[in-house]
Amino acid sequence: MQRDMLSISVIVPCKDEEHILPLTLGALINETRNGYISEIILVDNQSTDSSVDIARSLGVKVFSCSGNVSQVRNYGAQNAANGIIAFVDADVEVVAGWSSWIVNYFNSFKYPNNIIIGDVYGVRNGCSWVERIWHKSLKERQITKYINGGNIALTKRCFIKTGGFDSSLVTGEDVDFCQRASDNGIDIVRTESMKTIHHGYPNDLRSFYICERWHGLGMVKYSKTIISKPLLLSYFVLSMPISIPLYYKLFGPNALIVLPLPAFILSSRRLKSSNLFDKLKLMILFIIYGFARAHALFDIFKDRITKR
């Protein structure tokens, strides 16, 4: 093993997370006992609560950086001392064994600088149906060219080679990062061994809508073409004032069945082995997702017009 590949620097971006930070940092501190994590860096983004005090009381390194999540993560990576860096969001709890698996995985490869690893977040016990169904949908998605920025690990050399996170993106920075890494010949590997629990999943329909509207703000820039799935859903929803009268003219009252059909087909394909009720629940979430992303598209265009 290379000396600088024996331990991990974990970077935790944070803004007003005092309610969950003791759990997040506590889980990481527990992982330091096996010797694989030697540095935990909390990068605070102008928190107004006691997040910084909590981190310092637990012996965690604290840096301050004002900006979006891309800038905060990049700042943490610049100050990381180890050859392996991992990004964990402040509301994500790592499960025991997370760090040892990362170190052993990277050291099992001849070219560890050409790999990025991570996995979809897990959900907490007693989660709502919204959390459970959306997580199930993400877990069964077969795309392996994208990993959440809040549970991702790579070598520092790989991070530098990729150019870090795009500081112009307020959201969607992890999608863009993985796309650029893949274009540079770096393998994106999703592995269930990097188990985590996300305590920040939206737990009801209203918070789900708000979350997806916010995530949609970056989709125009990180989507390479105008036919990406999030954008297609947005265009479909935006076209509804025209399409609804057309559907009604073609199908009559049956238009109420035809309109949600694309969402049901999508949910059925995603949850192939699930029961009908779970597919219908995911259909509802996909419909809300489409409206939220359309709202985000409207926000993007409105912002561009305002800045002219």
N, C-alpha and C positions, 0 to 999 in steps of 0.2 A: 504493500500500500504506500502511496505517496504521503509524505508527512502532512501536507496541507489538505489531504482528503480524509483525514481521520475524524474530523468533527465538523459540526454544523453551526453556522451563525443564523439564528432565526430572527426575522424582521417582522415586527408587528406594527402596522400603521394604526393610529388611534386618534379618535376625536370624540370626547365625551362618552366614554364607555365604562364609567365607574361601576355600573350595575352588573356587568358581566366580566370585567377585567380580572378580578381575583380568581375566577374559575379558569379563564384562558391562560393566564400566566402561571397559575398553580399547576396546571397539567403540563406545561412546558418545563417548569422547574422540576417536577417529578421525573421528567425524561433526562434531566442532566445527571441523575444518579448513575446511569449506565455509562456515562463518559462520552456519549456521542454528541451532545449539545454542550458547547463550551461558552456560548455567547448568545444572550437574548437581548435584542435591541428593540426598544419601543420608540417609535418615531411619532412624537405628538404634534398634532396639527391644530394648535391653538385651542386646546380643550379648556372649558370654563368650569369643569367639575373637578373632582379629586383624582382623576386618572393618573396624573404624573406622580402625586404623592403615594398612591397605591403601588405603582411600579417601583419607585425608589425604595419604599419600605420592604419590598420583596427582593431587593438587591439587583434589580434589572437596570441595564444601561438605558438612559433616557437622552434622546436627541430631540431637538425642536426643528420643525420645518413647516412653513406656511405655504400651502398650495393644494393642488388636487391630489388624488390618491396615487397617480403616476409619479408625480414629483416626490411625494413622501416615500414611496417604495424605493425610488432611485437613490434618494438621499441615504436611506438605510443601507442599501447595497454598497454605496461608496464607502461607508464607514465599517463594513463587515471585515473581520480579520481572517476568517477561515476560507478554505477552498471551496466548500459547499455552502450555498445559501438557500434558505427556505423562507417563503412568505406565508404567514399565517394571519388571517384577519382577526381583529380584536374580539369578535363574537364567535370564533371558531375554537372548539376544544379538541386537542389532539388526543387520540386513544393510545394507551400503553403499547410500547413497541414501535411506535411511529418513527422515531429517530434512528433506532438501530437498523431498521429495515432500509432506510434511505442510505445510510453510510455503506452498508454491505452491498446494496444494489449498485451504487456507483463504482465501488471498488471491484466489482465482478466483471466490469467491462474494460476492454482494452482502450476504448476512446470515450471516456466519460464526459468529455466536453461537447459531445454531439448528442446529448440526451437531455430531455426535460421530462420530469415525472410528476405525477399528482393524481388526484381522483376527485370525483363528485363528493360533496359534503354528505354526511349522514344526517339523520334527523333525531331530535330528542325523544325520549320516552314520553308518551302521553300527548304527542303532537296532534294538531288539528287535521281534518281531512284535506284541507288545502295544502298543508305542508307535506302530508303523506303522499298524496297523488302527484304533486308536482315533483317531489323527489324521486318517486317511482318512474315518472316520465323521463327525468334527466338520467337516471341510472340505466334505463333500458335503451337510451339513445346510443347508437353505434358509432357516432362521430368520435374519432380519437385525435383530431387535430386541434383540439382546444381543451384547456384545463383552467378551472377557476383560479384566479389570482390569489385567493385566500387559502389555498392548499397546494402549493407548487414548490418543487425543489429542483435545483440545477447547480452546476459549478459556477463559480464567479467568472471564470474565463468564458463560459458559454453566455452568461448574462452580458458581458462586455461585447462579445462577438455579435450578439443579437442587437445591441444598441440600447438596451434597457427599455423601459416602458415609454410610450409616446407621451410626452408631457403636455401635449395639446389636447389630449383626450380626458374628459372628466369621467367618462364611463366607457366600457367596452375596451379598455386598455389591455385586458388580458387576452381577449380574442385577437386583437391586433398584434400583440406580442407573439402569440403562438403562430399566427399566420406568417409573420416575418421570419421567425425561427425555422419554420418548415420550409420556407422559400430558400433558406440558407443551408438546407440539407440536414437540419437537426431533427432528430426523431422525437415525436411527442408521444409519450407512453402513459396511458391511464392504467393505474394499478390499484386494486382494492386493498392492498396491504397498507396504504397510507390512509388509515381510517381516521375520520374526524366527525365531530358533531357540530352542526351549525345551529346556533341559538338565535340567529337573526333571520330565518326564513319567514316570509309573510304568513301570518296564521289565520287571516280571514280575507274575504274577497276584496274589501276596500283597500287593505294594505298591499294585497297582491297587485291591484291596479296601479297604485302609487309607485310601487317598486318597479314594475315593468315599464311604466311611463318614464321613470328616471333612467333605467337601463337603456331605453331606446334612444336617448339623446346622442349616443355615440355610434349608432348603427349606420348612418350615412357615410361616415368617414372610414370605419373599419370594414364595411362591406365592399368587396372588390368590384362587384357588379350590381346592377340595378335589379337583379333577379334573385337576391338572397331571400331566404324564407321569411325573416322578420320584415323585410321591406315589402315582399309580396303580400303578406297579411295586412300590412299597413295600407297598401294601395287598394286592396280589396275592400277594406272597411271604408276608406275615403270615397270609393266609387259607389257606395250603397245608396246615396240619394238618387243616383241615376239608375242603379241596377234593381232596386226594389220595385219601382213601377214597371220595369221591363220584365222582371220575374213574375210579377202579378199578372201582367198581360199574357205571358206565355203559359203560366201554370195555374192561374186563378188562386183560390185559397190555399192550394198545395204549396204555394211559394214559401209559406211559413215553415214547411218541412225541408224544402230545397235549400234555403239560405244557410241553415246551420250544417248542411250535409258535408261541406269541405272540412269543417272542424271535427265532425264525427269520424270521417274517413281518416283524418290525420291521427286522431286519438286511438282509433282501432289499429292502425299500423304501428303506433308507438307501443301500445300495451296489448300485444298480440295474444299473450297467454292469460290476460286478466279477465275478470267477469264483466258483464255488461254494465253494471252499476259504476264500476271504476272508470270504464270507457266514457260513460255519460258525464261523470264528474270532470274528467279531463277535457271533454268537449266544452264544458262550461268555462273551464280555465283558459282553453285556447281562444274562445270567443272574447273573453275579457282581455286576454293577452293582445289580440288583434286590435281591439279598441284602444288599449293603452299605448301600443306602439304607433297607432295612427295619430293619437294625441301628441306623442313625442315628435312625430314627423311634422305636425302642425307647429309645435314649439320651435323646432329647428328652423323652419321657413320663416316664422314670425321673427325670430332672433336675427336672421340674416337680413330681413327687410329693415328692421329697426336700426341695424348697424350701418346701413347704406347712407 
